[in-house]
């Protein structure tokens, strides 16, 4: 890296969550030191640094929610808590020697492809950088989605999103509105319910909730994993394949989800004796259409006397509360948005400008597409981690990340082998791949289950979910398919598919 007006690097990584850190570690392990990780926050962790709301916990088992090359024998529970995941990632950054490569509080303000020089020009608070390759790992759960409702500026109370939790605001004795009933609401309401005077939950769509199998991991188990790492690998393998058992029902025969739905219905009936409330909390769509949420505490919390469930969306704010779509007014002094994230329209896509200066967000037009979830035509030397259609509704995204890490290392090796300075996916390969993915999605629970979920973008396209077994994605990415790309040293004179390598 130079110390002049422009720093020159081989690889720029955007984001220091599981994806960005994993990429940095793989580069380091392969002997590549010429890289920088740009992280907008003050620490590593990505979504597990930003989300600090009470009760924050992963809904994927601990042994599977970690890098395969860095098992953690010290997990305290079978489903990891947010502080432990955050510390795990900090430990990985230190242990694998990549922390010194990270620039904290240094977001990418603009990234533009220079087709003449064959580099990316990056504008950051730390100055200008040029990078041969950019790997974007901003994470799909990084941009909180807060609805812009009339009267919000007039509200005299305190409001915040679960991903931007206000820890200075004491909730004791407060009248709280919780907007949304997704994962963050399911986890945080049982924690804050005992201290609040009253909580009003605004539910547009009831979630399917199943019994949570979380439990403490015993000291005997941890000791065994320390002494016999193969034992933990065996548990990881069993957990992985048990999660894959959901795929036949989610993808191939939705009727197979009936067994899981019956279990969720039984869980609801057991924990909510009141028939009227139970009717409010019963979803009207096939289980799996939206993410299935595990909890043993959600239903007991919302059946308490100081909690009400309103099956109507909030439409506006007043000085002392909120108004729902059914016309009811609710006096509150605190509003908590549990309204999810901008998954399909990220800030990263708006700051990345490809060939001709066109931003990625303009190319996608609200429907992200990429080859292997990683590469796009007209965006040479740019790859994504956890890109379009790599999301999961049943298994660990860390597995998908590691598959993509193998693939991207293969791309860099192909560039080195060919002496190439440019690499770009062929448009025909990208289009054919995405047509196949969408065809596979057409009959899945996610597309046909009768719900409106964050898997579906504003154009009605499922641009989030990988519609198959995850081991099939691993097979597709275990070797870099160079034939789908154009590699060279000169700027193309026509469309990529017409250019010889």
PEMODA-V771306 format. One record per pair of residues at least 4 apart in sequence whose ideal C-beta (glycine too) atoms are under 6 Angstrom apart, sorted by the first residue. I is the first residue (numbers start at 0). J is the second residue. Records with the same first field share a line. If there is no record, write none. Layout:
I: J  J
This chain:
0: 6  8
1: 6  7
5: 127  129
6: 128
7: 129
8: 33  35  130
9: 33  131
10: 34  132
11: 35  121  130  133
12: 19  22  23  36  134
13: 37  107  135  137
14: 19  136  137  138
15: 19  20  36  38  43  101
16: 45  138
17: 21  397  400
18: 136  384  385  400
19: 36  136
20: 92
21: 400  404
22: 134
23: 36  97  100
24: 95  97
25: 404  408
26: 31  34
27: 96  97
34: 100
35: 100
36: 100  101
37: 102  105  107
38: 101  103
39: 106
40: 48
41: 103  104
42: 48
43: 88  89  92
44: 48  85  88
45: 138
46: 50  138  140
47: 81  84  85
48: 85
49: 162
50: 55  162
51: 164
52: 161  164  183  187
53: 187  190  191
54: 186  187  190
55: 81
56: 78  80  186
57: 64  78  79
58: 293
59: 63  64  395
60: 77  78  238
61: 74  77  79
62: 234  235  238
63: 235  238  239  395
64: 79  395  397
65: 71
69: 91
70: 231
71: 87
72: 221  224  225
74: 79  216
76: 213  215
77: 213  214
78: 213
79: 83  84
90: 94
91: 95
92: 97  98
93: 98
102: 125
105: 123  124  125
107: 121  123  350
108: 122
109: 122  350
110: 119  121  350  351
111: 120  352
112: 119  353  354
113: 118  120
114: 354  490
117: 420  421
118: 129  131
119: 130  133
120: 129
121: 128
132: 380
133: 381
134: 382
135: 347  383
136: 384
137: 141  345  347
139: 342  385
140: 340
142: 340  341  345  346
143: 160  162  340
144: 338  339  340  341
145: 160  336
148: 315  316
149: 315
150: 315  316  317
151: 316
153: 318
154: 316
155: 318
156: 332  333
157: 168  333
158: 334
159: 163  165
160: 336
161: 183  337
170: 191  194  195
171: 194
172: 196
173: 195  332  333
174: 196  197  331  332
175: 195  198  333
176: 199  321  331  334
177: 184  200  335  337
178: 201  313  336  338
179: 184  337  338
180: 184  202  206
181: 337  339
182: 292
183: 187  337
184: 188  337
185: 292  294  297
188: 192  300
189: 296  300
191: 195
192: 300  303
197: 305
198: 306
199: 307  329
200: 308
201: 309  313
202: 308  310
203: 312
205: 280  282
206: 292
207: 263  282  286  291
208: 292  294  297
209: 263  266  291  293
210: 266
211: 293  294  295
216: 220
223: 227  230
224: 230  231
242: 393  394
243: 468
245: 249  393
246: 250  468
247: 251  252  255
248: 255  256
249: 287  444
250: 443  466
253: 444
256: 260  286  287
259: 286
260: 286
263: 286
267: 271
270: 298
271: 276  277  298  302
279: 308  310
284: 288  448  449  450
285: 444  448
287: 444
288: 444  448  450
289: 450  452
290: 392
296: 300
301: 306  308
309: 323
311: 323  324  325
312: 324
313: 321  323
314: 322  324
315: 322
316: 321
319: 330
320: 329  330  331
321: 329
322: 328
323: 327
339: 453
341: 345
342: 453  463
343: 367  456  462
348: 359  360
349: 358  360
351: 359
352: 356  358
353: 357  377  378
354: 377
357: 361
363: 367
365: 456  457  458
366: 456  458  460  462
367: 387  462
368: 387  433
369: 373  374  375  383  386  387
370: 374  424  429  432
371: 476
372: 386  387  388  389
373: 382  383  386  403
374: 382  424
376: 424  426  429  495
379: 421  423
380: 422
382: 407
384: 400  403
385: 389
387: 462
388: 436  465
389: 399  465
390: 463  464
391: 396
394: 469
398: 469
402: 472  473  476
405: 477
406: 476  479
409: 479
410: 479
413: 479  481
414: 419  422
417: 486
419: 486  487
420: 488
421: 487
422: 484  486
423: 485  495
424: 428  429  483  484
425: 483  495  496
426: 495  496
427: 496
428: 483
439: 466
440: 446  461  466
441: 446
443: 466
444: 448
445: 454  461  464
446: 461
454: 461  463  464
455: 461
456: 460  462
465: 472
467: 471
485: 495  498  500
486: 500
491: 495  498
493: 497
